Amino acid sequence: MHIEIISTGDEIVTGLVVDTNAAWLSALLLEQGWQVRRRHTVGDNMTDLVSLLCECAARAELVLVCGGLGPTADDLTAQAAAEAFDAPLTLYPDWLEVIKARYASRGRPMPASNAKQAWLPGGSEILDNPVGTACGFLVSHGQSRLFFTPGVPFEFKQMVREQIVPRLRGAGSARDTELRRFYSFGISESALSDQLDAAPWPAGIELGYRSAMPLIELKLIGHGASAADMAIAETRLIQAIQPWLVGRGDQAPWLQILASLDEHQPLQLIEGASQGALLALCRDRVGVSASYRQDLPQDLARLEGPAQGLALTIGRAGPEGVPLLLSRDGRHWGQTLRVNHPDPASGRRLLAFAALDMLRRQQAALPVIADYPTLPRSARRLPE
């Protein structure tokens, strides 16, 4: 299915507002099996809006239009749709009553300007907005369906989930895309590309990369590919990246690592050079305690962990790097890693995930100390 997204508003075109709605929508649709082909941004200009709506409707089976449904003079989307598809604005009295009731529930009269939000292109179908005064609407034009939504993120996302995605499923829209996610750590995107891009993937399958510090996300995207071909591609990918594979699926790898622990197992975090980056990854887990200390050793041999329980300790940066220690009921595994990253915050996240990866590997009965091409190690420590 050919899908395009239109984001409207001068504030988006000028960069005063970042268009997070389109990114969120593209990702959500991909997870559901539909990949967006094009995204457009257009300002509050009637001629440009009408032209873009006509262009997209002539090309795409599904167009999702976000923004421009407010009560003010610069909210032009409904009028533009009316002109583009020869569907003059028509009063929808039921929605007008909804707007009045919303204001009455707040003890306020409805401003006259809000009546504009009940005038929609004739023949369109209302999409309910349970929290705002701007309803969405659906226009069918030739082979194209165009969904119009307000731009307020909370209202927009609720409408997409509750009004648009169910309609797409109910209409039997073919899911022409399958997405499988994998996450690697400790190897660069270019090194992965050297290994993975030398030979073509099966027909209809492509591999995508996304650097999401401290990880590299790899996406196997199948466009109408068979289940057998997807399985072949997945096997090939996993065999190539197994030494650095730290997670798969839609859940963040650090959450997968924490989920592998006994739910009643306390986890103690002691941070120096990471300055809270480890806690930032673990903060949603029950039973986490954390402290930041400036007096931790730079030398792995002098770094101490608790004698009981489970703990991750990240020492201070020294000439040889930063020492990391995993402690579990009196046993200690450690390594000193050299982190060389131009962005200090990214460097701290690398340290934090390296500590968590030690925990992941210990949980999975793997060697706790892994080899990372991007993180040289200057020392290691194993239980005696």
N, C-alpha and C positions, 0 to 999 in steps of 0.2 A: 504494500500500500504506500502510495506517495503522500508523505505528510510534510507540511510546512507550518512554521510558526511565525506570527507577526506580533511584535511588541511595539506599542504606540506610546508616544509622549515626548515632548521636547526635553524633559528632564532626563530621559534615558539617552536620547541622541547626543545631548551635550555632556553627558558623563556625570551630571549632578546626582543621579541615582544609578546604582549598579543593577543591571537586569538579572537578578537572581531567579526570577520566575521562569524565564526561558530555559536556563540551565537545569533547573529542577524538573521542569516538564519533559525535557528531552531525556533525562536520565530515567524518569518514571516510565515513560512510554517504552524505552528500550527494555526495561525490566519486564514489561508486560508483553514484549514480543513485537513491538512496532518501532522502527528506527526512523527518526526525523531526517528528511533529505536536505531541507534548507531552513535557515532562520533569518528573519528580516527585522530591521528596526526602522521606524518611520516617525517623524515628528507630527505635531498637531497642525497639519496642513491638509485642507479638504481635497485639493487636487491630487496630492501625493497619496493620500489614503485611498481614494477611489481607484486610482490607477493601480496601486499595489494589490488591492482586493481583487480587481478584475484579472490581473496577471496571475495571481496565485490560484484563483478559482478555475482558470482555464487550464492549469497544469496539474494541480494536486487533487487527490481524492478526499483529503482531509486537511482543513486549514484551521488552526487554533489562533484566535486573535485575543490579545490580552491588553486591557487598558482602554481609557477614553470613554467610560460609561457613567461618569459622574454627572453632577447637576450644573456644572459651570460652563461658560461659553467656550472654553477650549477643549471640552469633551465632545469630540466630533464623530466617534466611531459609529454610533447608531445611524446618524444622518448619512455618513459615507456609505454604509452598507445599503441604506435605502436607495441612494443614487446609483451605486454600482450594480445593483441587481434589479433595478426598476420595481422596487417594492416600497411605495411611499409610506412615510411614517404614519403609524396608526396607534390610537390610544388603546392601551390594554387596561381596562378599568379594574380588573381584579388585582393587578399589581399595584395600581394607584392606591387601592384600599389597603394593601399590605404596607405600603410606605406610611400612610396615615396612621395605621395601627401601631407601627413601630415607634413613631414619634409620640403617640398618645400614651404608650406604655412607659415612656420616660417623662410624662407630664409636660410635654411641649407640643405646640402646634407645628404642623409641617410647613417649612418655608415653601413659598410658591415655586422656587427654582427646582425643588425635588420632583415636581410633576413631570419634568422633562424625562425622568428615568422610566416613566411608564409609557413613553412613546417609542415604539419599536418598528422595525421594518415589517410591513404587512405580510401576514402569512408565516411569520417566524414562530418558533416554539420557545416558550419561556423555560429557562433553566433556573431553578429556585436558588436563591441566596438566603440561607437561614439566619444570617447575622447582619447583613448590610442592606442598604436601600437600592443598590444597583443589581437588578436581576441580570442573569446571562440570557443568551438566546441562541437558537440554532436556525440557520438559514440553509436551505437546500437549493443549489443552483447547478443545473446540468448534472454532471457526474461528481460534483463536489459537495461536501458537507462542510459548513463553516460554523465553528463554535466560537461565540463571543463571551468573554468573561471580564469582570472588573480586574484592575491591576493591584488592588490591596492584597499583599501576599497571603494573609490568613484567609481572606474570603476566596481568593483565586484557588488556593490549594484544596480547600474544602469542596469547592464546586467541581474541580477536576476529579477528585476522588469519588464524590457522591453522585455527580450528575453526568460527567462526560465518559469516564472509563466504563461505568456500567452500560451506557448506551452503546459504546463500541463493542463490548462483549456481547450484548444482547442482539446487536445487528449482525453478529457472526463475522466481524471484520477479521480477515485472515491474518494470523500472526506469522509474519514472514521472517522474523528474526529471533534467534536464540542467543542468549548471552551467558557465558560462563566466565567467572572471575577467579583469578589466581594472584597471589601476592608473594613477591620475593624481597629478600633483605640481604644486604652486604655485597651486591653485585650491581654494576652500573647498567643503565639502559643500553648504552652502546655495546657493551659486552654481551648482553642478552641478544641484541639484534644480530651480532656476528654469529651466534649459535643458532638462532631461530629463523632467520630470514634467508638463509643460503638456498633452501629448497622451497618450492611452492607448497602451499597447503591444499587440501582437497578442494574441489570445485565448490564455490559458494561459501567458503570459510575464509575469514581473514583474521589476523592477529593484530590487536591494538595495544599500545603502550601508554601508560600515564604515570608520570613521576609524581608521587604523593608522599613527600618526605615524612618519615624515613624509609618509605617503601617504594617499590616499582610495582604498579598494578598491571597485569597482563589480562587482556580480554579476548577470548575466543568468540567471535561473532559469526554465527551461521545465518546466511540468507537463503532460506529454503533448503538448507542442507539436510541430508538424511541423518537419522540417528546413528547409523553405522559410521558415516564419515565424521560426525562430531566425536564419536567415541575414539576413532583412530587419531583425530587431531589432539584430543585431550591426552591420550596416552603418550603421544610423541612429545607434547609440551611438558608434561610432568617428568618424563624421563630426562629431558634436557635441563630442567631447572630444579630437580629434586634437592640438590645440596643447599639451595637457598629458598626453597618453598616454605613459607611460614603461615600460610592460610589460604582458604578458598571460600567462595560463596559471597554473600552480600554483607556479612557481618565483619566489622573491622578485626584484623588479626589479633590485636591486643585484647579485644573482648573475648575472642575465641580462646586465647591463652588463659585468661582469668576464669573463663567458664569451665576449663578443664580441672580446676582445683576443687577440692571438697568445699561445698558451700559453707561449711562451718570452720574452715581453716583460716585463722588470722594470717594476715600478710603485713610484715613490717618493712617500711621503706626508709632508708637512711641515705640522704642525698647531699653531695658536695658539688662537684662540677656541673651536674645536671640541673641544679637550681630549681627543682620542682617539676621538671619535665616528666619524670617518672610518675609522680603523683597525678599529673594531668591525664595520663593514660589510664590510671587505676582508680580514679576518684569515685566512680560509680559503683565500685564493688563494696559490698558490706564486709566489714571486718578489716579494713585497711587502716593502718596507722602510719604516720609519716613524720619525719623530722628533717630539718636542713641544718647542717653543721659546717662551719668554716674551718674546724680544726681536724678534719679527717686527714689521714696520711696520703701522701702522693705515691708511696711505695706499696706495691701489692703485698709484699711479705709482712708489712706492719698493719695492713688493713684487717680489722677484726669484725666479725659478725656475731650475733647472739648465739649463745650455746644451746638454746632451745627454740623450737618453732621454726617458722619460715621467714626468711628476710632477704632482701636485695639491698646491697650497699654500693654506692657509687662514690669513690673517693675524690680527692682534689686532683686537678691537672698538674702534672709535673713534666720534667724533661723527657721522660720515657712515654708519656701519654697519661691516660686516666685509668685507674684500677677499678674493676668491677668484681663484686663478690656475691655469690649465691650461697646462703647458709640454710641448712635444713637439719634440724635436730643434731647439731654438733658436727656435721660434715660440711666442708667448705670447698667450693669450686671458684676459681678466680682467673682473671686475665687482665692484662693491661693493653688497652687499645689506643692507637693514635688516630684521632679524629681531626681531619683537616678540611674544614668547610668554611667558605667565605661568609656564611650567615651564621652568627653565633646561636641563634634560636634553633636552626636546623641541626647544628652540631649537638646541641643538648638533647634533641629528640632522637638522634642517632644513638647516643649513649643510653638513653632510657630504653629504647627498643632492644638494644643489644643485651641489656640486663634481663629484659623480659624473655628474650629468645633463649637465654641460658635456662630460665625457668621452664619454658616450653620444651626444650630438649630433655631436661631432666624428667619432666612429667611423662614424656614419650619414650623413655628408656633409651635415648640416643646419647652419644657423647656430648657432654654439656658444653665443651669448648669447640666451637665450629671455626672453620676457615672462611674468612670474608675477604674477597679480593679488594674491596674498597676500604677495608679497615685493617691496616697492618697491626700485628700484635707484637709487643716487645717482651711480654712475660706471661706465664701461665702458672696456675696453682691447682693441684688436684688433692682430694682427700688422702690422708696418710693411711 
